[in-house]
Amino acid sequence: MSKKKKLLYPFYVISHPFDGFYEVRHRGKGSVPLSLFFIFLFGLSFSLNRRYAGFVVNTINPRHVDSRAEIIGIFLAILLFAAANWSITCLMEGEGRFKDIITIIGYSMLPMILVFVPATILSWFIAADEEGIYYLLLGISIIYFAILLLIGIMVIHNFGFGKTLTTLVLTFAALLIIIFIILLLFSLVNQVILFLQSVYTELIMRA
């Protein structure tokens, strides 16, 4: 597939999700780098929305918005979700690979990428009683993302609708377990460092 077709293919996916995600999995039409770029664009558009949305719809102090931290946080959240989903679907005989999961997440974010920045610009011009238009645009893009993600997981793993929902519930449970283990490891490492520091300090004082 040429570079131009790869760039345009996500637009085909969001309009024909069943066929599009099937070809991502079985015909190699997806692009992990492009998907990661979409994730970055979503993180950027999300952060810009939080920072620059009009005062009518934005109650967040722009000085408290750290774009780099938010983009990194979105990447980490997606990687953890993909790892959790892959681990669960492997146990449930899912056919999707880790790179397929990353690809469908990135492609599914395209509606939000296309909407968040225009919605931010629109928020500069709406009055206090017109914010419903802004929230409607954001809401539609988020719902569209959720539907695309659901279809994508269903198609790449070759699951039915019910099994896909079960998989998502178990994925979030696995995600919580992974986060708990990571926090526990950080806590243990911190305790070991503090112990070594105390031993070193005591040895220095005795010397």
TIKE-673548 format. One record per residue (C-alpha): residue in three letters; residue number from 0; z, y, x. Coordinates in steps of 0.02 Angstrom, whole numbers. Example, Ala and Ser with C-alpha at 12.3 -4.5 7.8 and 13.67 -1.06 7.14 Angstrom:
2
R   res     n        Z        Y        X
R   ALA     0      390     -225      615
R   SER     1      357      -53      684
//
This chain:
207
R   res     n        Z        Y        X
R   MET     0        0        0        0
R   SER     1      -48      172       68
R   LYS     2       83      307       97
R   LYS     3       17      410      -48
R   LYS     4       30      263     -167
R   LYS     5      207      226     -106
R   LEU     6      257      406     -140
R   LEU     7      182      401     -315
R   TYR     8      241      227     -358
R   PRO     9      419      279     -411
R   PHE    10      340      387     -548
R   TYR    11      252      231     -611
R   VAL    12      418      137     -605
R   ILE    13      512      262     -713
R   SER    14      373      256     -844
R   HIS    15      345       66     -834
R   PRO    16      515        1     -774
R   PHE    17      492     -184     -814
R   ASP    18      323     -199     -727
R   GLY    19      372      -77     -591
R   PHE    20      533     -164     -539
R   TYR    21      449     -334     -550
R   GLU    22      320     -278     -423
R   VAL    23      456     -205     -314
R   ARG    24      538     -376     -304
R   HIS    25      390     -494     -303
R   ARG    26      246     -393     -230
R   GLY    27      336     -285     -103
R   LYS    28      287     -119     -179
R   GLY    29      458      -41     -152
R   SER    30      508       65       -2
R   VAL    31      686       66       62
R   PRO    32      662      225      168
R   LEU    33      591      315       17
R   SER    34      734      252      -90
R   LEU    35      861      317       38
R   PHE    36      769      483       38
R   PHE    37      785      490     -152
R   ILE    38      971      455     -137
R   PHE    39      984      600      -15
R   LEU    40      885      713     -132
R   PHE    41      999      667     -276
R   GLY    42     1154      703     -171
R   LEU    43     1079      871     -122
R   SER    44     1029      917     -300
R   PHE    45     1199      861     -366
R   SER    46     1290      967     -237
R   LEU    47     1176     1117     -268
R   ASN    48     1211     1101     -454
R   ARG    49     1399     1103     -424
R   ARG    50     1384     1251     -306
R   TYR    51     1254     1362     -391
R   ALA    52     1256     1322     -578
R   GLY    53     1282     1477     -685
R   PHE    54     1459     1533     -726
R   VAL    55     1433     1490     -911
R   VAL    56     1429     1303     -871
R   ASN    57     1513     1297     -700
R   THR    58     1702     1303     -681
R   ILE    59     1700     1246     -499
R   ASN    60     1738     1365     -357
R   PRO    61     1582     1359     -246
R   ARG    62     1691     1380      -92
R   HIS    63     1770     1211     -129
R   VAL    64     1602     1120     -128
R   ASP    65     1562     1031       35
R   SER    66     1381      974       21
R   ARG    67     1385      863      175
R   ALA    68     1542      772      117
R   GLU    69     1470      747      -58
R   ILE    70     1305      679        6
R   ILE    71     1394      559      125
R   GLY    72     1511      508      -17
R   ILE    73     1362      468     -130
R   PHE    74     1281      363        6
R   LEU    75     1442      267       36
R   ALA    76     1470      239     -151
R   ILE    77     1292      172     -172
R   LEU    78     1306       58      -20
R   LEU    79     1471      -12      -85
R   PHE    80     1397      -37     -259
R   ALA    81     1244     -124     -185
R   ALA    82     1354     -236      -77
R   ALA    83     1465     -280     -225
R   ASN    84     1316     -316     -338
R   TRP    85     1231     -421     -205
R   SER    86     1388     -523     -173
R   ILE    87     1413     -557     -359
R   THR    88     1232     -597     -397
R   CYS    89     1222     -717     -250
R   LEU    90     1360     -818     -333
R   MET    91     1269     -809     -500
R   GLU    92     1101     -864     -428
R   GLY    93     1021     -693     -434
R   GLU    94      852     -675     -350
R   GLY    95      868     -496     -290
R   ARG    96      895     -453     -108
R   PHE    97     1008     -315      -42
R   LYS    98      858     -205       -2
R   ASP    99      792     -231     -179
R   ILE   100      956     -168     -250
R   ILE   101      951      -13     -139
R   THR   102      770       17     -190
R   ILE   103      801        9     -377
R   ILE   104      952      124     -363
R   GLY   105      852      255     -269
R   TYR   106      702      244     -386
R   SER   107      815      250     -539
R   MET   108      885      416     -477
R   LEU   109      716      501     -488
R   PRO   110      744      570     -667
R   MET   111      906      655     -610
R   ILE   112      820      725     -455
R   LEU   113      684      799     -564
R   VAL   114      808      875     -688
R   PHE   115      961      935     -592
R   VAL   116      880     1078     -495
R   PRO   117      781     1148     -645
R   ALA   118      939     1132     -751
R   THR   119     1035     1229     -618
R   ILE   120      905     1368     -623
R   LEU   121      906     1366     -813
R   SER   122     1095     1388     -813
R   TRP   123     1073     1561     -734
R   PHE   124      986     1625     -890
R   ILE   125     1078     1544    -1035
R   ALA   126     1207     1633    -1141
R   ALA   127     1380     1569    -1186
R   ASP   128     1321     1487    -1347
R   GLU   129     1168     1404    -1269
R   GLU   130     1249     1288    -1143
R   GLY   131     1207     1139    -1254
R   ILE   132     1029     1144    -1188
R   TYR   133     1093     1127    -1009
R   TYR   134     1208      983    -1049
R   LEU   135     1072      897    -1151
R   LEU   136      953      899    -1003
R   LEU   137     1083      830     -884
R   GLY   138     1139      701    -1012
R   ILE   139      963      637    -1043
R   SER   140      929      617     -856
R   ILE   141     1094      524     -828
R   ILE   142     1063      407     -976
R   TYR   143      885      377     -916
R   PHE   144      955      334     -743
R   ALA   145     1079      211     -819
R   ILE   146      942      126     -922
R   LEU   147      826      113     -771
R   LEU   148      966       42     -665
R   LEU   149     1009      -87     -798
R   ILE   150      827     -139     -815
R   GLY   151      806     -144     -626
R   ILE   152      955     -258     -599
R   MET   153      898     -369     -742
R   VAL   154      720     -384     -674
R   ILE   155      752     -408     -487
R   HIS   156      884     -541     -518
R   ASN   157      786     -622     -660
R   PHE   158      937     -611     -777
R   GLY   159      946     -592     -965
R   PHE   160     1026     -438    -1044
R   GLY   161     1195     -521    -1074
R   LYS   162     1206     -593     -899
R   THR   163     1159     -424     -827
R   LEU   164     1302     -339     -919
R   THR   165     1421     -474     -858
R   THR   166     1356     -449     -682
R   LEU   167     1387     -261     -692
R   VAL   168     1566     -287     -752
R   LEU   169     1598     -409     -610
R   THR   170     1512     -289     -489
R   PHE   171     1634     -149     -530
R   ALA   172     1779     -272     -513
R   ALA   173     1712     -326     -342
R   LEU   174     1688     -142     -297
R   LEU   175     1873     -108     -331
R   ILE   176     1921     -259     -226
R   ILE   177     1811     -200      -81
R   ILE   178     1886      -25      -89
R   PHE   179     2062     -100      -92
R   ILE   180     2024     -207       60
R   ILE   181     1951      -59      155
R   LEU   182     2103       49      116
R   LEU   183     2217      -95      167
R   LEU   184     2125     -114      333
R   PHE   185     2138       73      366
R   SER   186     2324       64      330
R   LEU   187     2348      -85      447
R   VAL   188     2248       -4      586
R   ASN   189     2349      157      566
R   GLN   190     2512       59      577
R   VAL   191     2452      -31      734
R   ILE   192     2404      135      814
R   LEU   193     2574      210      771
R   PHE   194     2661       56      842
R   LEU   195     2562       64     1005
R   GLN   196     2598      251     1018
R   SER   197     2784      220      995
R   VAL   198     2783       81     1127
R   TYR   199     2687      193     1248
R   THR   200     2808      337     1219
R   GLU   201     2958      226     1247
R   LEU   202     2885      155     1409
R   ILE   203     2849      331     1472
R   MET   204     3026      388     1432
R   ARG   205     3104      238     1520
R   ALA   206     2993      263     1672
//
